[in-house]
């Protein structure tokens, strides 16, 4: 797979005349097409809905684009709830509230908006009740099957070490409790592994949850109404990786749905997803300019962005492909560390990366930053978050979040 920028050098030069680097920019057409492909993959399920993971990109303009494509939102805190309600007018069952170690204010806000509250722990049901909050018509519980999660014998995740979700015994008791409290519509949610760039993950997860639904019905008589497969689908960050085939994934889940649920007399189970990375990552880029070159024991290219703008390489060692705009077809002759300005040695977008020769003033297009890019930023060393831009369908560019300034940084000081 060749990773091609969705902007040319000339286009970035024109944009930079109005919006200085660094900045994040998102491709509206790419976002819409991905949302439509996902919907097509699950069109066999009448109740299918994508609940976009707000944590991946909490920009109202992006959320509203996805809302226009029929998506809901997945929120985890009262601030995320306020964001989607205040700026996007999203309420009710268009919100999946999936939190853990939940705070009182978070529960109260989720209840106020009539969101689908997803209980992470059976104890939280008692806590919720102690707040004198009414149980809603539609609620959910999060399942953790424990052990390790394997695909073709390879360990892909270790749910037993995760702080999320309930055991099988706990979740069955939780459903009994919620029924006693008058909840009419119940669902199950689970997340077993992150960033799975294969076609097997979602079908295997779905099979586990469908089989558990049958078991719960046989044991308790309780019939669940929806399954939330959460997130976990990855993207090809590396150029030698292939994207998942979302249409195949949808068809494989349909077959398991019929084999496990329908054959056991269970019909009309709605399928939900909570994707963030898959929906947004490929459709965002961090644009930064080369400002310094340093040659000591290694060759460094210093850029005007830093881990404030994209933390994933610093904290995970994550790979993000880099294109030097205008030199996409040039021979890669130089080995660089591409670095920011922070007083931390992990502030590197690339280590020992083979790239074309980079000159001061070159624009670098850092790929796949549409999810968990801007949203994970911080203000270490007093660095400030960048602007966010939207490349619209008509190829115009819109400022959708201005860059921070020092007044923003000092605003909370007393």
C-alpha positions in Angstrom: 0.0 0.0 0.0 1.3 3.5 -0.9 0.4 6.2 1.5 -0.4 9.3 -0.4 -1.0 12.7 1.1 -4.5 14.1 0.5 -2.8 17.5 0.0 -0.1 18.7 -2.4 2.8 20.9 -1.5 1.2 23.8 -3.4 -2.1 23.4 -1.5 -0.3 23.4 1.8 1.7 26.4 0.9 -1.5 28.3 0.2 -3.1 27.1 3.4 0.0 28.0 5.4 -0.3 31.6 4.2 -3.5 31.9 6.3 -2.9 29.3 9.0 0.8 29.0 10.2 2.1 25.5 10.8 1.8 23.3 12.7 -1.9 22.5 12.2 -4.1 19.4 12.0 -6.3 19.1 8.9 -9.1 16.7 8.2 -10.5 15.5 4.9 -14.3 15.8 4.9 -14.9 13.5 1.9 -12.7 10.8 3.4 -14.7 10.9 6.7 -18.1 10.7 4.9 -17.0 7.8 2.7 -15.8 5.8 5.6 -19.0 6.4 7.5 -21.0 5.3 4.5 -18.9 2.2 3.9 -19.4 1.1 7.6 -23.2 1.6 7.2 -23.2 -0.4 4.0 -21.4 -3.3 5.7 -24.1 -3.6 8.3 -27.1 -2.7 6.2 -28.5 -6.2 6.8 -29.1 -5.2 10.5 -32.0 -2.8 10.6 -31.0 -1.3 14.0 -27.3 -0.8 13.2 -25.7 2.4 14.5 -22.2 3.7 14.8 -21.5 5.6 18.1 -18.4 7.6 17.2 -15.8 7.6 20.0 -15.6 11.3 20.9 -12.3 10.8 22.7 -10.7 10.1 19.3 -11.5 13.6 18.0 -13.7 15.9 20.1 -14.2 18.6 17.5 -17.9 19.6 17.1 -17.5 20.2 13.3 -16.3 16.6 12.9 -19.0 15.2 15.1 -21.6 17.1 13.2 -20.4 15.6 9.9 -20.7 12.2 11.4 -24.1 13.1 12.8 -25.2 14.0 9.3 -24.1 10.5 8.2 -26.4 8.9 10.9 -23.8 8.3 13.6 -24.3 8.7 17.3 -21.6 9.4 19.9 -19.8 7.5 22.6 -18.9 9.6 25.6 -17.1 8.9 28.8 -17.2 12.1 30.9 -19.6 14.9 31.7 -17.5 17.3 29.6 -17.8 15.1 26.5 -21.5 14.9 27.2 -21.7 18.7 27.4 -19.7 19.0 24.2 -22.0 16.8 22.1 -25.2 18.3 23.6 -24.2 22.0 23.6 -22.4 22.1 20.2 -24.1 19.3 18.3 -27.6 19.1 19.9 -27.2 15.3 20.5 -29.3 13.7 23.3 -31.1 10.6 24.3 -30.3 7.2 22.6 -27.9 8.9 20.2 -25.5 8.9 23.1 -23.8 5.8 24.5 -22.3 6.7 27.8 -19.4 4.2 28.5 -17.4 5.2 31.5 -15.5 3.5 34.3 -14.8 4.4 37.9 -17.7 6.8 37.1 -18.0 10.1 38.9 -21.3 11.4 40.4 -21.5 14.4 38.0 -20.9 12.1 35.0 -23.8 9.9 36.0 -26.1 12.8 36.7 -25.3 14.4 33.3 -25.8 11.2 31.4 -29.1 10.7 33.2 -30.2 14.2 32.4 -29.6 13.7 28.7 -31.3 10.3 28.8 -28.2 8.7 27.3 -27.7 4.9 27.1 -25.8 4.3 30.3 -23.3 1.5 30.0 -22.4 0.1 33.5 -18.8 -1.0 33.7 -19.1 -2.7 37.1 -22.0 -4.3 39.0 -21.2 -2.1 42.1 -21.9 1.0 40.0 -25.5 0.0 39.7 -25.8 0.4 43.5 -23.9 3.6 43.3 -26.1 4.9 40.6 -29.2 4.1 42.7 -27.7 5.7 45.8 -27.7 9.0 43.8 -31.5 8.7 43.6 -31.3 8.8 39.8 -34.1 7.0 37.9 -33.2 4.0 35.9 -33.8 4.6 32.2 -35.7 2.5 29.7 -32.6 1.6 27.8 -29.3 0.6 29.6 -26.3 -1.5 29.1 -23.6 -3.6 30.8 -19.9 -4.0 29.9 -18.5 -7.6 29.7 -15.0 -8.7 30.3 -14.5 -12.4 29.5 -11.0 -12.6 31.1 -8.1 -14.8 30.0 -6.4 -13.8 26.8 -7.8 -13.0 23.4 -6.3 -14.9 20.5 -6.6 -14.9 16.8 -5.1 -17.9 15.0 -3.2 -18.7 18.2 -1.6 -15.2 18.4 -2.4 -13.2 21.5 -4.1 -9.9 20.5 -5.2 -8.7 23.9 -5.3 -9.6 27.6 -8.8 -8.7 28.9 -7.9 -10.2 32.3 -5.5 -7.4 32.9 -7.9 -4.7 31.8 -9.8 -2.6 34.3 -12.9 -2.6 32.2 -16.0 -4.7 32.4 -17.7 -7.4 34.5 -17.2 -11.2 34.8 -19.9 -13.5 33.3 -21.4 -14.1 36.8 -21.4 -10.4 37.6 -23.0 -9.4 34.3 -25.8 -11.9 34.6 -26.6 -10.7 38.1 -26.4 -7.1 36.8 -29.1 -7.8 34.2 -31.3 -9.4 36.9 -30.8 -6.2 39.0 -31.6 -3.9 36.2 -34.7 -5.8 35.3 -35.9 -5.5 38.9 -35.3 -1.7 38.6 -37.7 -1.6 35.6 -35.2 -1.3 32.7 -37.0 -2.5 29.6 -34.3 -2.6 27.0 -30.9 -4.1 27.9 -27.7 -4.5 25.9 -24.2 -5.8 26.1 -20.9 -4.1 25.4 -17.3 -5.4 25.2 -13.9 -4.4 24.1 -11.2 -7.1 24.0 -8.3 -5.6 22.0 -7.1 -2.4 20.4 -6.1 -1.4 16.9 -6.8 -4.8 15.3 -5.8 -4.5 11.6 -7.4 -7.8 10.5 -10.8 -9.1 9.5 -11.2 -11.7 12.2 -11.4 -9.5 15.4 -15.0 -8.2 15.1 -16.5 -11.6 14.0 -14.8 -13.4 16.9 -15.9 -10.8 19.4 -19.5 -10.9 18.0 -19.6 -14.7 18.3 -18.6 -14.6 22.0 -21.3 -12.0 22.7 -24.0 -13.7 20.7 -23.3 -17.0 22.5 -23.5 -15.2 25.8 -26.8 -13.7 24.9 -28.2 -17.1 24.2 -26.8 -18.4 27.6 -28.3 -15.4 29.5 -31.7 -16.1 27.9 -31.6 -19.8 28.8 -30.5 -19.1 32.4 -32.6 -16.1 33.3 -35.3 -15.7 30.6 -33.9 -12.2 30.0 -33.7 -11.2 26.3 -31.1 -8.6 25.4 -31.9 -6.1 22.6 -28.6 -4.9 21.4 -24.9 -5.7 21.1 -22.2 -3.0 21.1 -19.0 -4.3 19.6 -17.2 -1.2 20.8 -14.0 -0.2 18.9 -10.8 -2.0 18.3 -10.6 -2.0 14.5 -7.3 -0.6 13.4 -5.9 1.1 10.3 -2.8 0.6 8.3 -0.3 3.0 9.8 2.6 1.4 8.0 2.7 1.6 4.2 3.2 -2.2 3.9 -0.1 -2.9 5.8 -3.5 -3.4 4.2 -6.8 -1.9 5.5 -9.5 -4.1 6.9 -12.3 -5.2 4.6 -15.3 -3.8 6.4 -17.8 -5.3 3.9 -16.3 -8.7 4.6 -16.4 -8.1 8.3 -20.1 -7.2 8.1 -21.0 -10.3 6.1 -19.0 -12.6 8.4 -20.9 -11.1 11.4 -24.2 -11.6 9.6 -23.5 -15.3 9.2 -22.6 -15.7 12.9 -25.7 -13.7 13.8 -27.9 -16.2 11.9 -26.0 -19.3 13.1 -26.0 -18.3 16.8 -28.9 -16.0 17.4 -31.6 -16.7 14.8 -31.2 -20.4 15.1 -31.9 -20.1 18.8 -35.0 -18.1 18.3 -33.4 -14.7 19.0 -34.2 -12.1 16.4 -34.0 -8.3 16.0 -30.8 -7.8 18.0 -29.4 -4.4 17.0 -25.7 -4.2 16.3 -23.8 -1.1 17.5 -20.1 0.0 17.0 -18.0 2.6 18.7 -15.2 3.3 16.3 -12.8 6.2 16.5 -9.5 5.3 15.0 -11.1 3.5 12.0 -13.5 6.4 11.3 -11.1 9.3 11.6 -7.4 8.4 11.7 -6.7 8.1 7.9 -8.5 11.3 7.2 -6.3 13.6 9.3 -2.8 14.9 9.0 -0.4 17.0 11.1 1.3 19.5 8.8 4.6 20.8 10.1 7.6 22.7 8.7 11.3 21.8 9.0 13.0 24.6 10.8 16.4 23.2 11.9 18.9 20.5 11.0 21.3 19.2 13.6 24.1 16.7 12.9 25.9 15.1 15.9 26.0 11.4 16.5 22.8 11.3 14.5 21.1 13.5 12.0 18.1 15.4 13.3 15.4 17.4 11.5 13.7 19.8 13.9 10.1 20.7 13.1 7.8 23.3 14.5 5.4 20.7 15.9 6.1 18.6 18.9 4.5 15.9 21.1 2.0 18.5 22.2 0.5 18.1 18.7 0.8 14.4 18.4 1.7 12.3 21.5 1.4 8.7 20.1 5.0 8.4 18.9 6.3 9.7 22.2 4.2 7.5 24.5 3.7 4.4 22.5 6.6 4.5 20.0 3.8 4.5 17.5 4.6 4.7 13.8 3.2 7.5 11.7 4.2 7.7 8.1 5.8 11.0 6.9 5.7 12.4 3.4 8.0 15.3 2.5 5.6 17.3 0.3 6.9 18.0 -3.2 9.4 15.1 -2.7 7.1 12.2 -2.6 8.8 10.5 -5.5 12.4 11.5 -4.6 14.8 8.8 -3.6 15.0 8.2 0.1 18.7 8.8 0.7 18.9 10.2 4.3 18.3 8.8 7.7 16.8 11.2 10.2 15.2 11.5 13.6 12.4 14.0 13.2 12.0 15.9 16.5 10.1 18.6 18.3 11.2 21.2 20.8 10.3 19.6 24.1 12.8 18.9 26.9 12.2 15.2 26.6 14.1 12.8 24.4 11.0 10.9 23.4 9.7 14.0 21.6 10.3 12.3 18.2 7.9 11.8 15.3 10.4 9.4 13.7 13.6 7.6 14.7 16.1 6.5 12.1 13.6 7.1 9.4 14.8 6.9 5.8 13.5 10.0 4.0 14.3 12.2 1.0 16.8 14.9 1.8 15.0 17.6 3.9 15.7 21.3 3.5 14.7 24.0 6.0 11.3 25.2 5.0 10.1 21.8 3.7 6.5 20.9 4.7 6.1 17.4 6.3 2.8 15.6 6.1 2.5 13.3 9.1 -0.2 10.8 8.2 -3.1 9.2 10.1 -3.5 11.8 12.9 -7.3 12.2 12.6 -7.9 10.1 15.7 -6.0 10.4 19.0 -3.9 13.2 17.5 -5.0 16.6 18.6 -7.2 15.1 21.4 -4.3 13.7 23.3 -2.3 16.9 23.3 -1.0 18.6 26.4 0.9 21.7 27.4 4.3 20.5 28.7 7.0 23.2 28.5 4.3 25.7 28.0 3.8 24.6 24.4 0.4 25.4 22.9 -2.0 23.3 20.9 -2.3 23.9 17.2 -5.2 24.9 15.0 -7.5 22.4 13.5 -8.7 22.8 9.9 -11.2 21.1 7.7 -10.6 20.4 4.0 -14.2 20.6 2.8 -15.8 18.7 -0.1 -15.5 21.8 -2.3 -11.7 21.9 -1.5 -12.0 25.1 0.5 -10.5 25.1 4.0 -12.3 26.0 7.2 -10.8 26.9 10.5 -12.7 24.6 13.0 -10.5 25.3 16.1 -8.1 28.2 16.4 -4.6 27.7 17.8 -4.1 28.2 21.5 -2.3 31.4 22.7 -0.6 32.3 26.0 -3.8 33.9 27.3 -5.5 30.5 27.1 -2.5 28.9 28.9 -2.7 31.4 31.7 -6.5 31.6 31.9 -7.0 29.3 34.9 -4.3 30.8 37.1 -5.5 32.7 40.2 
